Amino acid sequence: MTVKKITWRSIVPSCYKNETPPPKPKKAVSKQSSFQRLSVSDLSISTLSEDLSISLAGSNIHVFTLAELRVITQSFSSSNFLGEGGFGPVHKGFIDDKLRHGLQAQPVAVKLLDLEGLQGHKEWLTEVIFLGQLRHPHLVKLIGYCCEDEHRLLVYEYMPRGSLENQLFRRYSVSLPWSTRMKIALGAAKGLAFLHEAEKPVIYRDFKASNILLGSDYTPKLSDFGLAKDGPEGDDTHVSTRVMGTQGYAAPEYIMTGHLTAMSDVYSFGVVLLELLTGRRSVDKSRPHREQNLVEWARPSLNDIRKLNRIMDPRLEGLYSEKGAQKAAALAYQCLSHRPKHRPTMSTVVKTLEPLIDFDDIPVGTFVYTVPTQSDDSPKQDEKEGEPKRESRKESGHKKESGHNHQNHQNHRGHRHRIKSPKSPTIYSENKLHQNHRNGLNSPLHRRGEARERRLE
């Protein structure tokens, strides 16, 4: 059976202006062949008209008008601004179920192409091609897009946790737990493996922390396919292309030769895995010169257990699986090999990471509890509770106050922090609020309390 080549004119007829529509294809007599994904090579940008809206015929992708997107984002209000990348600014919006039939109510992220930015119409179309056809739990879902005049917009599902970059490196935020980091690494690896093992392989080319978006339960999804490329076909071993990507993540052989392979993505994954282990950015100019490039600084330590502990993210506070960290570090070492053939495939990466999720040798972490507030009419109960506290504090070597003296300082009562580690016994320490009131130890109230304490003894 002869297979007719798929063209953009047959898929997106509304992209063409002042051209006669193509004739309707005749009904095939033989069996219908399986769906074949449209490649970027099938697209001829020179034939596209810039002022026409785009529609993927027969797909579940919606075509929005610019007016609709203004309503969805409240005219791209600054209060809905989420961030900005190489493509352009991103705003949060909400689709009302009354906007159009068949479109459910949901929050969305609307990305607007910056006409003066680093990317353009080609990158916008590339995203439409890939995300309009590819579906996977670890790829962000493209809901629709808009093409009016010079305006180019993309509408995605909203990812409430934002990017991995923000969650991992943002100041004054709670550190990601070890189990969450491994969950993110595994999910992102599954997304890359899906792309590499597709019938028509896809090379992502821009795998980095800022392009990994997180759901409410930290499920990772790959986004921003503007630089993605179809993989080599037939006997070809690589795709020759101009070097594009982000400093610190791009594979060295790709930078040197422009030869792009799936192993280029594997290297970039190794960089992100290293970021998850160390809590450091791939490139950080604020650090000492020897530590500015993460791979050069950390890779020599990945196969040494003692050195590995020194480069692990201090914000984890030792609360991670040592066996899991060693295996993840060994995997990162392989992914970052200077020889592409020595790097594992993404399917191998997935198999290596899957057992790490279940490792249970993570030390018990810090937790905080509040001392119950006692009523004034139950001093006996307060004294009884004070006695075991004195015994517990005696074991840890701290000076105690009697239950009576503790009652005189109820305004100092606050939180206690229980700190437990596998290498040290459980200890209790007063919180900083109590320590900040040391200047009151010489007050008449405190001296009277000490005198009454001596009389009680």
Residue pairs with C-beta under 8 A, 6 or more apart in sequence:
1 28
1 30
1 31
1 33
3 33
3 36
4 25
5 42
6 36
6 38
6 42
7 22
7 42
8 15
8 38
8 42
8 43
8 44
8 47
8 48
9 15
9 16
9 19
9 22
9 47
10 22
10 25
10 57
11 38
11 56
11 57
12 54
12 55
12 56
12 57
13 21
13 22
13 55
13 57
14 52
14 53
14 54
14 55
14 63
15 48
15 49
15 52
15 54
15 147
16 47
16 48
16 49
16 52
17 49
17 51
17 52
36 199
36 200
37 133
37 134
37 198
37 199
37 200
38 129
38 133
39 129
39 200
39 230
40 126
40 129
40 228
40 229
40 230
41 230
43 125
43 129
45 121
45 122
45 125
48 121
48 125
50 121
50 149
50 150
51 148
51 149
51 150
52 147
53 63
53 65
53 146
53 147
53 148
54 63
54 128
54 145
54 147
55 61
55 63
56 128
56 132
56 133
59 132
59 133
61 128
61 132
61 142
61 143
61 144
61 145
62 100
62 103
62 143
62 144
62 155
63 144
63 145
63 146
63 147
64 72
64 144
64 145
64 146
64 153
64 155
65 146
65 148
66 146
66 148
66 151
66 153
68 99
68 100
68 146
69 93
69 110
69 146
69 153
69 155
70 76
71 99
72 93
72 94
72 95
72 99
72 108
72 110
72 155
73 80
73 91
73 92
73 93
73 110
74 80
74 93
76 89
76 91
76 110
76 112
77 91
80 91
80 92
80 93
81 89
81 90
81 91
81 92
82 90
82 91
82 92
82 109
82 162
83 89
83 90
83 162
83 163
83 166
84 90
84 114
85 210
85 224
86 117
86 118
86 119
86 226
87 111
87 113
87 114
87 117
87 118
87 119
87 123
87 124
87 224
87 226
88 111
88 112
88 113
88 114
88 117
88 119
89 111
89 112
89 114
90 109
90 110
90 111
90 112
91 109
91 110
91 112
92 107
92 108
92 109
92 110
92 158
93 107
93 108
93 109
93 110
93 155
94 105
94 106
94 107
94 108
95 103
95 104
95 105
95 106
95 107
95 108
95 143
96 105
97 103
97 104
97 105
106 143
106 157
106 158
107 158
107 160
108 143
108 155
108 156
108 157
108 158
109 155
109 156
109 157
109 158
109 159
110 153
110 154
110 155
110 156
111 153
111 154
111 155
111 156
112 151
112 152
112 153
113 119
113 120
113 121
113 124
113 151
113 152
113 153
115 150
119 226
121 152
123 226
123 227
124 145
124 152
124 154
124 226
126 225
126 226
126 227
126 228
127 142
127 154
127 224
127 225
127 226
128 142
128 145
128 154
130 202
130 225
130 228
131 139
131 140
131 141
131 142
131 225
132 142
134 194
134 195
134 198
134 202
135 141
136 190
136 191
136 194
137 187
137 190
137 219
137 221
138 187
138 188
138 190
138 191
138 194
138 219
138 220
138 221
138 222
139 191
139 194
139 221
139 222
140 156
140 157
140 159
140 213
140 221
140 222
140 223
141 156
141 157
141 221
142 154
142 155
142 156
143 155
143 156
143 157
144 155
145 152
145 153
145 154
145 155
146 152
146 153
146 155
147 153
156 223
159 213
159 214
159 215
159 221
159 223
160 214
160 215
160 216
161 167
161 213
161 214
161 215
161 216
161 218
162 213
162 214
163 209
163 210
163 211
163 212
163 213
163 214
164 184
164 209
164 210
164 212
164 213
164 214
164 220
164 272
165 208
165 209
165 210
165 212
167 173
167 176
167 214
168 176
168 209
168 275
168 276
168 279
169 209
169 279
169 281
175 279
175 313
175 315
175 316
175 317
176 184
176 218
176 276
177 316
177 319
178 316
178 319
178 320
178 321
178 324
178 325
178 362
179 357
179 362
180 218
181 276
181 277
182 276
182 324
182 328
182 353
182 356
182 357
183 218
183 219
183 220
183 357
184 212
184 214
184 218
184 220
184 276
185 272
185 273
185 276
185 328
185 353
186 350
186 353
186 354
186 356
186 357
187 219
187 220
187 221
188 207
188 212
188 220
188 222
188 269
188 272
189 269
189 346
189 349
189 350
189 353
190 350
191 220
191 221
191 222
192 204
192 207
192 222
192 265
192 266
192 269
192 346
192 349
193 345
193 346
193 347
193 349
193 350
195 201
195 202
195 203
195 204
195 222
195 228
195 265
196 202
196 203
196 231
196 262
196 265
196 345
196 346
196 347
197 346
197 347
200 230
200 231
200 233
201 230
201 231
201 232
201 262
202 228
202 229
202 230
202 231
203 228
203 229
203 230
203 231
203 239
203 260
203 261
203 262
203 264
203 265
204 222
204 225
204 227
204 228
204 265
204 268
205 227
205 228
205 229
205 244
205 245
205 260
205 264
205 265
206 224
206 226
206 227
206 228
206 244
206 245
206 246
206 249
206 268
207 222
207 249
207 265
207 268
207 269
207 272
208 246
208 249
208 268
208 271
208 272
208 282
209 272
209 275
209 282
211 222
211 223
211 224
212 220
212 221
212 222
212 223
212 272
213 220
213 221
213 222
213 223
214 220
214 221
215 221
227 244
227 245
229 239
229 241
229 260
230 239
231 239
231 261
231 262
232 238
232 239
232 261
237 261
238 259
238 260
238 261
239 259
239 260
239 261
240 258
240 259
240 260
241 258
241 260
242 258
243 250
243 254
243 255
243 258
245 254
245 268
246 282
247 282
247 283
248 271
248 281
248 282
248 283
248 293
248 294
248 295
249 268
249 271
249 272
249 282
250 264
250 267
250 268
251 263
251 264
251 267
251 268
251 340
252 267
252 338
253 259
253 264
253 338
253 340
254 260
254 261
254 264
261 340
262 345
262 346
263 340
263 341
263 343
264 340
265 346
266 335
266 340
266 343
266 344
266 345
266 346
266 349
267 335
267 336
267 340
267 343
269 335
269 346
269 349
270 295
270 331
270 332
270 333
270 334
270 335
270 336
270 343
271 282
271 294
271 295
271 336
273 328
273 331
273 332
273 335
274 282
274 294
274 295
274 298
274 299
274 302
274 332
274 336
275 281
275 282
275 294
276 328
277 298
277 311
277 312
277 313
277 325
277 328
277 329
277 332
278 294
278 298
278 311
278 312
278 313
279 313
279 314
279 315
279 316
280 287
280 291
280 294
280 298
280 313
281 294
282 293
282 294
282 295
283 292
283 293
283 294
284 291
284 292
284 294
285 292
290 296
290 297
291 297
295 336
297 311
298 311
299 332
299 333
299 336
300 307
301 307
301 308
301 310
301 311
302 308
302 329
302 330
302 332
302 333
303 329
303 330
303 333
305 326
308 325
308 326
308 329
312 320
312 325
317 365
317 366
318 363
318 421
319 362
319 363
319 365
320 362
321 356
321 359
321 360
321 361
321 362
322 361
323 359
323 361
324 356
324 359
324 361
327 352
327 355
327 356
328 353
328 356
331 344
331 349
331 352
331 353
334 342
334 343
334 344
335 343
335 344
335 349
336 343
337 343
344 352
363 420
363 421
363 422
364 420
365 420
366 417
366 418
366 419
366 420
367 418
368 415
368 416
368 417
368 418
369 415
369 416
369 418
370 415
371 413
371 414
371 415
371 416
373 410
373 413
374 381
374 382
374 385
374 407
374 410
379 407
382 403
382 406
382 407
383 403
383 404
383 407
384 403
385 403
386 401
386 402
386 403
386 404
386 406
387 403
389 400
389 403
389 406
390 400
390 401
390 402
390 403
392 428
393 399
393 400
393 428
394 400
396 425
396 427
396 428
398 428
398 429
401 409
401 453
402 453
402 456
404 449
404 452
404 453
404 456
405 449
405 450
405 452
405 453
406 413
408 445
408 449
409 449
412 433
412 434
412 437
414 430
414 431
414 433
414 434
415 431
415 433
416 428
416 429
416 430
416 431
417 428
417 429
417 431
418 426
418 428
419 426
419 427
419 429
420 426
440 446
